[in-house]
Amino acid sequence: MNPAPRREAITGLVLCGGRGTRMGGVEKALLPWAGRPLLAKVLERLVPQVGGVALNVNREAARYAGFGLPLWPDADDSLPGPLAGWQAALGRMPTEWLLSVPCDTPGLPTDLAERLAAPLAGPGAPPLAIATTADGPQPVFALLHRSLAPAVAAALTRGERGVQRFARTLGAAEVHFADAAAFADLDTPEDLARLAPR
């Protein structure tokens, strides 16, 4: 029986490479949150769960360099979305597994990796697990095996952009999280104001 992925076998990837359109085109990960960049809070919750962390970054690399982490940009500058971030990481990471999270969810679960890893053990287990809540699938919160690199590349070549469709095609395991608020993302200035720590 294949064991569940262990912490040291997982690279964490924070997806910071998007357009930030609904936030006015700014780098959401660098917005202030409780006196620090939002990314610092995300890393605080992610780092203990994985063997190492990298950032998928396509703009303002000099500002992100201050975090002292590897910066892995998309293969092209069209900013096609999370699948391109996965492709960037799968081609560079030193581990077997990748844990993907967005940069704008400061409340992400501290047991995300452990819970997503559980259904990936044993014969016939899928190579991908995603989080889901009462609000529906949260497919950018995903744990996937490096063997999916060709499938990700092929999906991008076909023009696919949706992570949820890709996950469904692969028969991804869905892991339910009861606390939907942990996955709340800061997409707009209104979200930032509403969810800001008091």
N, C-alpha and C positions, 0 to 999 in steps of 0.2 A: 504494500500500500504506500502510495506517495504521501509523505507528511505535508502538513500545511506549511506554506511559506513562513520562514522565520524572519525576525526583525533584520538580522544582518544580511539576509538575502534580498532585501527590498530597498530600492532607491526611491526616495520621495521626489516628486516633481510638482512644483507650484507653477501653475499656468498663469503667467503674467504677460502673455504675448498678444492679447486681444486689442481691439480698437478702442474700447472704452467709450463707444459712441453715446450711450445714454448718460454717461457721466461727463459729457462735453469733450471727449477725446483725450482726457488726462490719463495718466498712469494710475489706475485705481490702487494698485499695491503700495504706492508711495504716499497716498493720502494720509493725513494725521488721524490717529486713533488712540485715544487715551494718552496723548503726548508722545506717541511713537508712530512710525509708519505702520499702516495696516498690515503690511507683509510681516512685520516683526511679531505680531500677535498670531498670525497663521503659522509661522515657523515655531513659535513657542509650543503650539499644540501638536505640530507634525513631527518635529525632530526626534522626540523620544520614541516614536513609533517605527522608525526606519534606520537602516544602516548608514545612510548618507542622503543628502538633499541637493538638488539642482533647481535652477530657475529657468523656465522657458520665457525668454525675453527677446523682443524684437525691436525695441526702441529704448533710448536713454540708458544704454548699457553702462555708461560711466557712473550713473547714480546707483544702479543696482550692484555695481562692483563693490560698493562699500559693505555689502553683506558678507563678502568673503566666500561666496559659493560659486560653483560652476554656472556659467551662463550658456544655455543651449538655445540658439535661435532656430526658427523654422528654416526649412531648406530654401524657401523663396520668400519674397517680400510682399506677397499678396494677402497675408494674414488670413488664411483660410479657416482657422479655428482650432479647436482642441485636438482634432486628429493629427494636425500638423505638429502640434506640440508633442504628442505621443511619438510620432515618427522621429522627431529630433532626439528624444530621450532614448528610444529603443535602439538607435544606432550608436549611442555613446555610453550608455550606462554599463557599469562593471558587474552588475548583479543579474540574477535571473528574473526578478520581478520588479514591476514599476507600480508605485502608488501615486495616482494623480489626484490633485485637488486644485480648485480655483484659488485665485489670490484674494478674493473678496468675501471670504466666509470666516470671520474671526471666531465663530463658535463651533468650528468643525469638531466632530467627536474625537475624544482622546483615545478611544478604542477602535477607531476606524479600520486600521490595518488588521488588527486581530480578528475582527468580526468578518471583514471581507475575505480573509484568508481561510476561514473555516470551511466553506464549501468547495475550496479548490484542492482539497486533499482526497486521496483515494482513487481507485481505478475509474476511468471514464469521467473524471472531473473536468469541467470546462477550463479554458485558459484565461478566463476573464470573469470578474465579479463586479457588480455595481451596487451602489446604495439605492434604497428606495424608501419613501416615507408615505404618510397618508396623502401627501400632495402629489405623489407620483414618483417616477424614476428620477434619480439624481445621477445621471450617467457619467458626469465628469469626475465624480468621486468613484474611482475605479482602481482595481488591482488587476494587472494583466501581466502575462508571461512574455518574455522577450521573443518567443517563437512567433508572436503575432506580427512582428515587423513586416513581413511580406504582405500580409492581409491588410495592414494599415496603409502601406504604400499603394497597393492595388486600389483600395477604396478612394484614396486621394486622386489617383490617376483617372478614375471613373468620374471624378468631380463630386464625390460624396463629401458632405461637410458635417452631417449629423452623427454625433457620437451615439445617440440612442438607437438609431437605425442600425448602425454598425454592431452594437452590442446585441441587439435582437437577432441579427443575422447569425451571430456566432453562438447563440443559445447561452448567453451569459447568465451566470447565477445572480439572482437578485436577493439582496440581504436587507431585510426591513429594519429600519430604525424608528423607534417610537417618537423621538424628540425631533419633530420636523423643524423646530426653531434653530437647531444646531446647524442646519444647512441654509439658513437665511443668507442671501447674498446682497451685496451693496451695489446695485446696478445704477442707481440714480442719486442725485444730491438729496432727494427726499428720503431715500432709504438710509443714507448716511446720517441725516439728522434724526430720523426716527429710531434708529438702532444704536446710536452713539451711546457709549457707556456714561452713566450718570455719576 
